[in-house]
Amino acid sequence: MATEKIKRITIWVLFAFVLYAIFTSPDKSADIVRNIWDLLASGVENMGDFFKAIIGK
């Protein structure tokens, strides 16, 4: 029961921090989101290349 409460408080604090970061520095926040998106897209592309190499196509 106590861990659920701590988890909920932690999530709310993290959410509040994200909102604070977005409102105080929207340009940096946009750059961070863009970089994370590029990283994820690159990872998916590399996984596709890996499986293509395994299949041999």
Rosetta blueprint (number, residue, H / E / L):
1 M L
2 A H
3 T H
4 E H
5 K H
6 I H
7 K H
8 R H
9 I H
10 T H
11 I H
12 W H
13 V H
14 L H
15 F H
16 A H
17 F H
18 V H
19 L H
20 Y H
21 A H
22 I H
23 F H
24 T H
25 S L
26 P H
27 D H
28 K H
29 S H
30 A H
31 D H
32 I H
33 V H
34 R H
35 N H
36 I H
37 W H
38 D H
39 L H
40 L H
41 A H
42 S H
43 G H
44 V H
45 E H
46 N H
47 M H
48 G H
49 D H
50 F H
51 F H
52 K H
53 A H
54 I H
55 I H
56 G L
57 K L
